[in-house]
Amino acid sequence: MYQHALHTTPDLAATRLLLVDDSRAMRGVLTTLLRGLGLGDVYATGNADEAIVLANTCRPDIALIDYDLDGEAGLDLVRQMRDPRLNPHPDLPLLLLAPVNLPHLMAGARQAGASAILPKPLNANTLEASLTTVIAAGCQQAARSGPYHAYQ
């Protein structure tokens, strides 16, 4: 999935993305948007338990997780995804969809291990730029710059 350093544009078509949002309508909208951006495989689910199963079976390259999962916290799922006992790929880039104007939420996302927080409501340009940046950087960039960055 990750391109050689000389390439400037990552191969979105080779990217496998795990989408976790409790709203069926939002999953549909985001899946359509992601496929429109050229993403390869999008695995969508509405809850944390299924997300862990999909992370283990589908081996996504990146995950997009909603902050509010209808009774579950997206931050709890981020913590679970960082646990190597639950996820064989704990360094998976995890992008959290959440309001960015809440300092306590941003601090919680950083502490939970989110790679980045994407603002809600999300637009196509922000989503594409964020995915391209994270995919191009790979896990090595996350290790150099720390586990958290807010995209705006």
C-alpha positions as CSV (number, residue, x, y, z in Angstrom):
1,M,0.0,0.0,0.0
2,Y,2.7,2.5,0.9
3,Q,4.6,4.0,-2.1
4,H,8.3,4.4,-2.5
5,A,9.7,7.6,-1.1
6,L,10.1,9.0,-4.7
7,H,6.4,8.8,-5.3
8,T,4.4,11.8,-4.0
9,T,0.9,10.4,-4.3
10,P,-0.1,7.3,-2.3
11,D,-1.9,4.5,-4.0
12,L,-5.4,4.9,-2.5
13,A,-6.7,2.0,-4.7
14,A,-4.5,-0.4,-2.7
15,T,-5.7,1.0,0.6
16,R,-7.9,-1.1,2.9
17,L,-9.9,1.1,5.3
18,L,-11.9,0.2,8.4
19,L,-14.9,2.6,8.9
20,V,-16.6,2.6,12.3
21,D,-19.7,4.7,12.7
22,D,-22.9,3.7,14.5
23,S,-25.1,5.7,12.0
24,R,-26.0,3.5,9.0
25,A,-26.7,6.6,7.0
26,M,-23.2,8.1,7.8
27,R,-21.5,4.7,7.0
28,G,-23.3,4.8,3.6
29,V,-22.3,8.4,2.9
30,L,-18.7,7.9,4.0
31,T,-18.3,4.6,2.1
32,T,-19.6,6.3,-1.1
33,L,-17.3,9.3,-0.5
34,L,-14.3,7.0,0.2
35,R,-14.9,4.9,-2.9
36,G,-15.3,8.1,-4.9
37,L,-11.9,9.2,-3.7
38,G,-10.5,5.9,-5.2
39,L,-10.1,3.9,-2.0
40,G,-9.8,0.2,-2.6
41,D,-11.6,-1.8,0.1
42,V,-13.8,-0.2,2.7
43,Y,-14.9,-2.4,5.6
44,A,-17.8,-0.7,7.5
45,T,-19.3,-1.5,10.8
46,G,-21.4,0.1,13.4
47,N,-19.9,-1.1,16.7
48,A,-16.6,-1.7,18.5
49,D,-16.9,-5.5,18.8
50,E,-17.3,-5.9,15.0
51,A,-14.5,-3.4,14.4
52,I,-12.0,-5.5,16.4
53,V,-13.1,-8.6,14.4
54,L,-12.7,-6.8,11.1
55,A,-9.3,-5.4,12.2
56,N,-8.2,-9.0,12.8
57,T,-9.7,-10.6,9.7
58,C,-9.4,-7.9,7.0
59,R,-6.1,-6.3,8.1
60,P,-7.0,-2.7,7.2
61,D,-4.2,-0.1,6.5
62,I,-6.1,2.7,8.2
63,A,-9.2,3.1,10.4
64,L,-11.7,5.9,10.5
65,I,-13.6,5.9,13.8
66,D,-16.5,8.0,15.0
67,Y,-16.1,9.6,18.4
68,D,-19.7,8.7,19.4
69,L,-20.6,5.1,18.8
70,D,-24.2,5.0,20.3
71,G,-23.4,4.0,23.9
72,E,-19.8,3.2,23.2
73,A,-17.0,5.8,23.1
74,G,-14.8,5.9,20.0
75,L,-11.9,6.6,22.4
76,D,-12.5,3.2,24.0
77,L,-12.3,1.6,20.6
78,V,-9.0,3.5,19.9
79,R,-7.6,2.1,23.2
80,Q,-8.7,-1.4,22.2
81,M,-7.2,-1.1,18.7
82,R,-3.8,-0.1,20.3
83,D,-3.8,-3.2,22.5
84,P,-1.7,-5.9,20.8
85,R,-3.7,-8.6,22.6
86,L,-6.8,-7.5,20.7
87,N,-5.3,-6.2,17.5
88,P,-2.4,-7.8,15.7
89,H,-1.6,-4.4,14.1
90,P,-1.6,-2.0,17.1
91,D,0.4,0.7,15.1
92,L,-2.5,1.0,12.6
93,P,-3.2,4.7,11.8
94,L,-6.4,5.5,13.7
95,L,-8.3,8.7,12.6
96,L,-11.0,9.8,14.9
97,L,-14.0,11.8,13.6
98,A,-14.9,14.3,16.3
99,P,-15.5,18.0,17.1
100,V,-12.1,19.6,17.3
101,N,-13.2,22.6,19.4
102,L,-13.3,20.7,22.6
103,P,-9.9,20.7,24.4
104,H,-10.8,17.8,26.7
105,L,-11.7,15.6,23.7
106,M,-8.5,16.4,21.9
107,A,-6.5,15.6,25.0
108,G,-8.4,12.3,25.4
109,A,-7.8,11.4,21.8
110,R,-4.1,12.0,22.2
111,Q,-4.0,9.9,25.4
112,A,-6.1,7.1,23.9
113,G,-3.6,6.7,21.0
114,A,-5.5,8.3,18.1
115,S,-3.2,9.1,15.2
116,A,-5.3,12.2,14.2
117,I,-8.6,13.8,14.8
118,L,-10.7,14.9,11.8
119,P,-13.2,17.6,12.3
120,K,-17.0,17.0,12.2
121,P,-18.7,17.8,10.0
122,L,-16.2,16.3,7.6
123,N,-15.9,17.4,4.0
124,A,-14.4,15.6,1.0
125,N,-11.3,17.8,0.7
126,T,-10.4,17.4,4.4
127,L,-10.9,13.6,4.2
128,E,-8.8,13.2,1.0
129,A,-6.0,15.4,2.3
130,S,-5.9,13.6,5.7
131,L,-5.9,10.2,4.2
132,T,-3.3,11.1,1.6
133,T,-1.1,12.6,4.3
134,V,-1.4,9.6,6.7
135,I,-1.0,7.0,4.0
136,A,2.0,8.7,2.4
137,A,3.7,9.2,5.8
138,G,3.1,5.6,7.0
139,C,3.8,4.5,10.5
140,Q,7.3,5.8,10.5
141,Q,6.0,9.4,10.4
142,A,3.7,8.7,13.3
143,A,6.7,7.4,15.3
144,R,8.7,10.6,14.5
145,S,6.0,13.2,15.1
146,G,4.1,11.5,17.9
147,P,0.8,9.7,17.9
148,Y,-1.5,12.6,17.4
149,H,-2.2,15.5,15.0
150,A,-5.3,17.5,14.5
151,Y,-6.3,18.1,10.8
152,Q,-8.3,21.1,10.2
